[in-house]
Amino acid sequence: MLNRLSSDANALDFQAQALVLRSERQRLIASNIANADTPGYVARDMDFAKTLQAATASLPAAQSVSTTHAGHIGSASPHLNGGLTGSDLLYATPSQTNLDRNTVDMDRERASFADNAVKYEATLRFISASVKTTMSAITGQ
């Protein structure tokens, strides 16, 4: 029984870290949209999968993936507490050249914003359902 509770806690930790990263990505996309008319502004984004893998590397062994060779999975450290550093962010490649050297593509940014918002909502719903299930098991309802 305790092993099951530990497993649920690890799943919640994973989802909580994913939620923080989704929030950070939403902030980056919003910043890109806000600077769409700023000359010389370079749009930024993150590799969500790579950043989430680095953030979840600190989960207990019951939840994390084990490696058979040192080169199979990178061992980057999580950056959730202090936010993402500049080295964690990627630069957007411009889809077309601009005279003012701004690389924000509003169509791409709007699509990314909507996609990330849907995934953020899905993560919230997963966490909510997991907490409700645990609470109903505790209260016996």
CNS distance restraints for C-alpha pairs under 8 A (distance, minus, plus):
assign (resid   1 and name CA) (resid   5 and name CA) 6.52 0.50 0.50
assign (resid   2 and name CA) (resid   6 and name CA) 6.14 0.50 0.50
assign (resid   3 and name CA) (resid   7 and name CA) 6.17 0.50 0.50
assign (resid   4 and name CA) (resid   8 and name CA) 6.24 0.50 0.50
assign (resid   5 and name CA) (resid   9 and name CA) 6.17 0.50 0.50
assign (resid   6 and name CA) (resid  10 and name CA) 6.25 0.50 0.50
assign (resid   7 and name CA) (resid  11 and name CA) 6.31 0.50 0.50
assign (resid   7 and name CA) (resid  62 and name CA) 7.20 0.50 0.50
assign (resid   7 and name CA) (resid  63 and name CA) 7.13 0.50 0.50
assign (resid   8 and name CA) (resid  12 and name CA) 6.22 0.50 0.50
assign (resid   9 and name CA) (resid  13 and name CA) 6.12 0.50 0.50
assign (resid  10 and name CA) (resid  14 and name CA) 6.18 0.50 0.50
assign (resid  10 and name CA) (resid  59 and name CA) 6.92 0.50 0.50
assign (resid  10 and name CA) (resid  60 and name CA) 7.43 0.50 0.50
assign (resid  10 and name CA) (resid  63 and name CA) 6.24 0.50 0.50
assign (resid  11 and name CA) (resid  15 and name CA) 6.24 0.50 0.50
assign (resid  11 and name CA) (resid  63 and name CA) 7.58 0.50 0.50
assign (resid  12 and name CA) (resid  16 and name CA) 5.94 0.50 0.50
assign (resid  12 and name CA) (resid 127 and name CA) 6.57 0.50 0.50
assign (resid  12 and name CA) (resid 130 and name CA) 7.76 0.50 0.50
assign (resid  13 and name CA) (resid  17 and name CA) 6.17 0.50 0.50
assign (resid  13 and name CA) (resid  59 and name CA) 7.78 0.50 0.50
assign (resid  14 and name CA) (resid  18 and name CA) 6.21 0.50 0.50
assign (resid  14 and name CA) (resid  56 and name CA) 6.42 0.50 0.50
assign (resid  14 and name CA) (resid  59 and name CA) 7.80 0.50 0.50
assign (resid  15 and name CA) (resid  19 and name CA) 6.04 0.50 0.50
assign (resid  15 and name CA) (resid 123 and name CA) 6.48 0.50 0.50
assign (resid  15 and name CA) (resid 126 and name CA) 7.89 0.50 0.50
assign (resid  15 and name CA) (resid 127 and name CA) 6.79 0.50 0.50
assign (resid  16 and name CA) (resid  20 and name CA) 6.33 0.50 0.50
assign (resid  16 and name CA) (resid 127 and name CA) 7.77 0.50 0.50
assign (resid  17 and name CA) (resid  21 and name CA) 6.29 0.50 0.50
assign (resid  17 and name CA) (resid  52 and name CA) 7.37 0.50 0.50
assign (resid  17 and name CA) (resid  55 and name CA) 6.91 0.50 0.50
assign (resid  17 and name CA) (resid  56 and name CA) 7.34 0.50 0.50
assign (resid  17 and name CA) (resid  80 and name CA) 7.60 0.50 0.50
assign (resid  18 and name CA) (resid  22 and name CA) 6.06 0.50 0.50
assign (resid  18 and name CA) (resid  52 and name CA) 6.43 0.50 0.50
assign (resid  18 and name CA) (resid 123 and name CA) 7.53 0.50 0.50
assign (resid  19 and name CA) (resid  23 and name CA) 6.16 0.50 0.50
assign (resid  19 and name CA) (resid 120 and name CA) 6.33 0.50 0.50
assign (resid  19 and name CA) (resid 123 and name CA) 6.36 0.50 0.50
assign (resid  19 and name CA) (resid 124 and name CA) 7.31 0.50 0.50
assign (resid  20 and name CA) (resid  24 and name CA) 6.26 0.50 0.50
assign (resid  20 and name CA) (resid  80 and name CA) 7.37 0.50 0.50
assign (resid  21 and name CA) (resid  25 and name CA) 6.10 0.50 0.50
assign (resid  21 and name CA) (resid  48 and name CA) 7.42 0.50 0.50
assign (resid  21 and name CA) (resid  51 and name CA) 7.87 0.50 0.50
assign (resid  21 and name CA) (resid  52 and name CA) 7.20 0.50 0.50
assign (resid  21 and name CA) (resid  80 and name CA) 7.59 0.50 0.50
assign (resid  22 and name CA) (resid  26 and name CA) 6.12 0.50 0.50
assign (resid  22 and name CA) (resid 116 and name CA) 6.67 0.50 0.50
assign (resid  22 and name CA) (resid 119 and name CA) 7.69 0.50 0.50
assign (resid  22 and name CA) (resid 120 and name CA) 5.87 0.50 0.50
assign (resid  23 and name CA) (resid  27 and name CA) 6.31 0.50 0.50
assign (resid  23 and name CA) (resid 120 and name CA) 7.36 0.50 0.50
assign (resid  24 and name CA) (resid  28 and name CA) 6.37 0.50 0.50
assign (resid  24 and name CA) (resid  83 and name CA) 7.74 0.50 0.50
assign (resid  24 and name CA) (resid  84 and name CA) 7.98 0.50 0.50
assign (resid  25 and name CA) (resid  29 and name CA) 6.24 0.50 0.50
assign (resid  25 and name CA) (resid  45 and name CA) 6.91 0.50 0.50
assign (resid  25 and name CA) (resid  46 and name CA) 6.82 0.50 0.50
assign (resid  25 and name CA) (resid  48 and name CA) 7.93 0.50 0.50
assign (resid  25 and name CA) (resid 116 and name CA) 7.60 0.50 0.50
assign (resid  26 and name CA) (resid  30 and name CA) 6.08 0.50 0.50
assign (resid  26 and name CA) (resid 113 and name CA) 6.44 0.50 0.50
assign (resid  26 and name CA) (resid 116 and name CA) 6.64 0.50 0.50
assign (resid  26 and name CA) (resid 117 and name CA) 7.35 0.50 0.50
assign (resid  27 and name CA) (resid  31 and name CA) 6.13 0.50 0.50
assign (resid  28 and name CA) (resid  32 and name CA) 6.31 0.50 0.50
assign (resid  28 and name CA) (resid  44 and name CA) 6.61 0.50 0.50
assign (resid  28 and name CA) (resid  45 and name CA) 6.26 0.50 0.50
assign (resid  29 and name CA) (resid  33 and name CA) 6.29 0.50 0.50
assign (resid  29 and name CA) (resid  44 and name CA) 7.54 0.50 0.50
assign (resid  29 and name CA) (resid  45 and name CA) 6.96 0.50 0.50
assign (resid  29 and name CA) (resid 109 and name CA) 6.30 0.50 0.50
assign (resid  29 and name CA) (resid 112 and name CA) 7.34 0.50 0.50
assign (resid  29 and name CA) (resid 113 and name CA) 6.21 0.50 0.50
assign (resid  30 and name CA) (resid  34 and name CA) 6.11 0.50 0.50
assign (resid  30 and name CA) (resid 113 and name CA) 7.50 0.50 0.50
assign (resid  31 and name CA) (resid  35 and name CA) 6.24 0.50 0.50
assign (resid  32 and name CA) (resid  36 and name CA) 6.22 0.50 0.50
assign (resid  32 and name CA) (resid  43 and name CA) 5.39 0.50 0.50
assign (resid  32 and name CA) (resid  44 and name CA) 6.89 0.50 0.50
assign (resid  32 and name CA) (resid 104 and name CA) 6.33 0.50 0.50
assign (resid  32 and name CA) (resid 109 and name CA) 7.33 0.50 0.50
assign (resid  33 and name CA) (resid 104 and name CA) 7.20 0.50 0.50
assign (resid  33 and name CA) (resid 106 and name CA) 6.77 0.50 0.50
assign (resid  33 and name CA) (resid 109 and name CA) 6.66 0.50 0.50
assign (resid  33 and name CA) (resid 110 and name CA) 7.98 0.50 0.50
assign (resid  35 and name CA) (resid  41 and name CA) 6.75 0.50 0.50
assign (resid  35 and name CA) (resid 104 and name CA) 7.70 0.50 0.50
assign (resid  36 and name CA) (resid  41 and name CA) 7.64 0.50 0.50
assign (resid  36 and name CA) (resid 102 and name CA) 7.21 0.50 0.50
assign (resid  36 and name CA) (resid 104 and name CA) 5.50 0.50 0.50
assign (resid  36 and name CA) (resid 105 and name CA) 7.74 0.50 0.50
assign (resid  36 and name CA) (resid 106 and name CA) 7.25 0.50 0.50
assign (resid  37 and name CA) (resid 102 and name CA) 7.46 0.50 0.50
assign (resid  38 and name CA) (resid 102 and name CA) 6.78 0.50 0.50
assign (resid  39 and name CA) (resid 100 and name CA) 4.87 0.50 0.50
assign (resid  39 and name CA) (resid 101 and name CA) 6.29 0.50 0.50
assign (resid  39 and name CA) (resid 102 and name CA) 5.50 0.50 0.50
assign (resid  40 and name CA) (resid 100 and name CA) 5.76 0.50 0.50
assign (resid  40 and name CA) (resid 101 and name CA) 4.70 0.50 0.50
assign (resid  40 and name CA) (resid 102 and name CA) 4.69 0.50 0.50
assign (resid  40 and name CA) (resid 103 and name CA) 7.74 0.50 0.50
assign (resid  41 and name CA) (resid 101 and name CA) 7.08 0.50 0.50
assign (resid  41 and name CA) (resid 102 and name CA) 4.81 0.50 0.50
assign (resid  41 and name CA) (resid 103 and name CA) 6.56 0.50 0.50
assign (resid  41 and name CA) (resid 104 and name CA) 7.57 0.50 0.50
assign (resid  42 and name CA) (resid  91 and name CA) 6.73 0.50 0.50
assign (resid  42 and name CA) (resid  92 and name CA) 6.99 0.50 0.50
assign (resid  42 and name CA) (resid 101 and name CA) 7.85 0.50 0.50
assign (resid  42 and name CA) (resid 102 and name CA) 5.80 0.50 0.50
assign (resid  42 and name CA) (resid 103 and name CA) 5.13 0.50 0.50
assign (resid  42 and name CA) (resid 104 and name CA) 6.79 0.50 0.50
assign (resid  43 and name CA) (resid  91 and name CA) 5.96 0.50 0.50
assign (resid  43 and name CA) (resid  92 and name CA) 5.27 0.50 0.50
assign (resid  43 and name CA) (resid 102 and name CA) 7.72 0.50 0.50
assign (resid  43 and name CA) (resid 103 and name CA) 5.62 0.50 0.50
assign (resid  43 and name CA) (resid 104 and name CA) 5.29 0.50 0.50
assign (resid  44 and name CA) (resid  89 and name CA) 6.34 0.50 0.50
assign (resid  44 and name CA) (resid  90 and name CA) 5.54 0.50 0.50
assign (resid  44 and name CA) (resid  91 and name CA) 4.71 0.50 0.50
assign (resid  44 and name CA) (resid  92 and name CA) 5.67 0.50 0.50
assign (resid  45 and name CA) (resid  89 and name CA) 5.69 0.50 0.50
assign (resid  45 and name CA) (resid  90 and name CA) 5.19 0.50 0.50
assign (resid  45 and name CA) (resid  91 and name CA) 6.39 0.50 0.50
assign (resid  45 and name CA) (resid  92 and name CA) 6.79 0.50 0.50
assign (resid  46 and name CA) (resid  51 and name CA) 7.51 0.50 0.50
assign (resid  46 and name CA) (resid  88 and name CA) 6.68 0.50 0.50
assign (resid  46 and name CA) (resid  89 and name CA) 4.85 0.50 0.50
assign (resid  46 and name CA) (resid  90 and name CA) 5.44 0.50 0.50
assign (resid  47 and name CA) (resid  51 and name CA) 6.13 0.50 0.50
assign (resid  47 and name CA) (resid  89 and name CA) 7.50 0.50 0.50
assign (resid  47 and name CA) (resid  90 and name CA) 7.28 0.50 0.50
assign (resid  48 and name CA) (resid  52 and name CA) 5.95 0.50 0.50
assign (resid  49 and name CA) (resid  53 and name CA) 6.08 0.50 0.50
assign (resid  50 and name CA) (resid  54 and name CA) 6.28 0.50 0.50
assign (resid  51 and name CA) (resid  55 and name CA) 6.11 0.50 0.50
assign (resid  51 and name CA) (resid  78 and name CA) 7.55 0.50 0.50
assign (resid  51 and name CA) (resid  88 and name CA) 7.58 0.50 0.50
assign (resid  52 and name CA) (resid  56 and name CA) 6.06 0.50 0.50
assign (resid  53 and name CA) (resid  57 and name CA) 6.20 0.50 0.50
assign (resid  54 and name CA) (resid  74 and name CA) 7.73 0.50 0.50
assign (resid  54 and name CA) (resid  75 and name CA) 6.65 0.50 0.50
assign (resid  54 and name CA) (resid  76 and name CA) 5.01 0.50 0.50
assign (resid  54 and name CA) (resid  77 and name CA) 5.57 0.50 0.50
assign (resid  54 and name CA) (resid  78 and name CA) 5.17 0.50 0.50
assign (resid  55 and name CA) (resid  76 and name CA) 7.98 0.50 0.50
assign (resid  55 and name CA) (resid  77 and name CA) 6.62 0.50 0.50
assign (resid  55 and name CA) (resid  78 and name CA) 4.01 0.50 0.50
assign (resid  55 and name CA) (resid  79 and name CA) 6.75 0.50 0.50
assign (resid  55 and name CA) (resid  80 and name CA) 6.92 0.50 0.50
assign (resid  56 and name CA) (resid  64 and name CA) 7.23 0.50 0.50
assign (resid  56 and name CA) (resid  78 and name CA) 7.25 0.50 0.50
assign (resid  57 and name CA) (resid  64 and name CA) 6.60 0.50 0.50
assign (resid  57 and name CA) (resid  75 and name CA) 7.00 0.50 0.50
assign (resid  57 and name CA) (resid  76 and name CA) 7.62 0.50 0.50
assign (resid  57 and name CA) (resid  77 and name CA) 7.21 0.50 0.50
assign (resid  57 and name CA) (resid  78 and name CA) 7.34 0.50 0.50
assign (resid  58 and name CA) (resid  64 and name CA) 7.90 0.50 0.50
assign (resid  58 and name CA) (resid  77 and name CA) 7.97 0.50 0.50
assign (resid  58 and name CA) (resid  78 and name CA) 7.64 0.50 0.50
assign (resid  59 and name CA) (resid  63 and name CA) 6.32 0.50 0.50
assign (resid  59 and name CA) (resid  64 and name CA) 5.80 0.50 0.50
assign (resid  60 and name CA) (resid  64 and name CA) 6.23 0.50 0.50
assign (resid  61 and name CA) (resid  65 and name CA) 7.32 0.50 0.50
assign (resid  61 and name CA) (resid  66 and name CA) 7.61 0.50 0.50
assign (resid  67 and name CA) (resid  72 and name CA) 6.48 0.50 0.50
assign (resid  67 and name CA) (resid  73 and name CA) 6.74 0.50 0.50
assign (resid  68 and name CA) (resid  72 and name CA) 7.40 0.50 0.50
assign (resid  70 and name CA) (resid  74 and name CA) 7.97 0.50 0.50
assign (resid  79 and name CA) (resid  83 and name CA) 5.75 0.50 0.50
assign (resid  79 and name CA) (resid  84 and name CA) 5.69 0.50 0.50
assign (resid  79 and name CA) (resid  85 and name CA) 7.43 0.50 0.50
assign (resid  80 and name CA) (resid  84 and name CA) 6.83 0.50 0.50
assign (resid  84 and name CA) (resid  88 and name CA) 6.01 0.50 0.50
assign (resid  84 and name CA) (resid  89 and name CA) 7.26 0.50 0.50
assign (resid  85 and name CA) (resid  89 and name CA) 6.99 0.50 0.50
assign (resid  92 and name CA) (resid 103 and name CA) 6.74 0.50 0.50
assign (resid  92 and name CA) (resid 104 and name CA) 7.70 0.50 0.50
assign (resid  93 and name CA) (resid 103 and name CA) 6.83 0.50 0.50
assign (resid  94 and name CA) (resid 103 and name CA) 4.83 0.50 0.50
assign (resid  94 and name CA) (resid 104 and name CA) 7.17 0.50 0.50
assign (resid  94 and name CA) (resid 105 and name CA) 7.24 0.50 0.50
assign (resid  95 and name CA) (resid 103 and name CA) 7.73 0.50 0.50
assign (resid  95 and name CA) (resid 105 and name CA) 7.10 0.50 0.50
assign (resid  97 and name CA) (resid 101 and name CA) 7.03 0.50 0.50
assign (resid  97 and name CA) (resid 103 and name CA) 7.88 0.50 0.50
assign (resid  98 and name CA) (resid 102 and name CA) 6.23 0.50 0.50
assign (resid  98 and name CA) (resid 103 and name CA) 7.49 0.50 0.50
assign (resid 104 and name CA) (resid 109 and name CA) 7.40 0.50 0.50
assign (resid 105 and name CA) (resid 109 and name CA) 6.14 0.50 0.50
assign (resid 106 and name CA) (resid 110 and name CA) 5.95 0.50 0.50
assign (resid 107 and name CA) (resid 111 and name CA) 6.23 0.50 0.50
assign (resid 108 and name CA) (resid 112 and name CA) 6.07 0.50 0.50
assign (resid 109 and name CA) (resid 113 and name CA) 5.94 0.50 0.50
assign (resid 110 and name CA) (resid 114 and name CA) 6.19 0.50 0.50
assign (resid 111 and name CA) (resid 115 and name CA) 6.07 0.50 0.50
assign (resid 112 and name CA) (resid 116 and name CA) 5.95 0.50 0.50
assign (resid 113 and name CA) (resid 117 and name CA) 6.07 0.50 0.50
assign (resid 114 and name CA) (resid 118 and name CA) 6.29 0.50 0.50
assign (resid 115 and name CA) (resid 119 and name CA) 6.38 0.50 0.50
assign (resid 116 and name CA) (resid 120 and name CA) 5.99 0.50 0.50
assign (resid 117 and name CA) (resid 121 and name CA) 6.19 0.50 0.50
assign (resid 118 and name CA) (resid 122 and name CA) 6.23 0.50 0.50
assign (resid 119 and name CA) (resid 123 and name CA) 6.20 0.50 0.50
assign (resid 120 and name CA) (resid 124 and name CA) 6.30 0.50 0.50
assign (resid 121 and name CA) (resid 125 and name CA) 6.20 0.50 0.50
assign (resid 122 and name CA) (resid 126 and name CA) 6.19 0.50 0.50
assign (resid 123 and name CA) (resid 127 and name CA) 6.26 0.50 0.50
assign (resid 124 and name CA) (resid 128 and name CA) 6.10 0.50 0.50
assign (resid 125 and name CA) (resid 129 and name CA) 6.02 0.50 0.50
assign (resid 126 and name CA) (resid 130 and name CA) 6.11 0.50 0.50
assign (resid 127 and name CA) (resid 131 and name CA) 6.17 0.50 0.50
assign (resid 128 and name CA) (resid 132 and name CA) 6.12 0.50 0.50
assign (resid 129 and name CA) (resid 133 and name CA) 6.09 0.50 0.50
assign (resid 130 and name CA) (resid 134 and name CA) 6.23 0.50 0.50
assign (resid 131 and name CA) (resid 135 and name CA) 6.05 0.50 0.50
assign (resid 132 and name CA) (resid 136 and name CA) 6.09 0.50 0.50
assign (resid 133 and name CA) (resid 137 and name CA) 6.24 0.50 0.50
assign (resid 134 and name CA) (resid 138 and name CA) 6.23 0.50 0.50
assign (resid 135 and name CA) (resid 139 and name CA) 6.12 0.50 0.50
assign (resid 136 and name CA) (resid 140 and name CA) 5.70 0.50 0.50
assign (resid 136 and name CA) (resid 141 and name CA) 5.17 0.50 0.50
assign (resid 137 and name CA) (resid 141 and name CA) 6.65 0.50 0.50
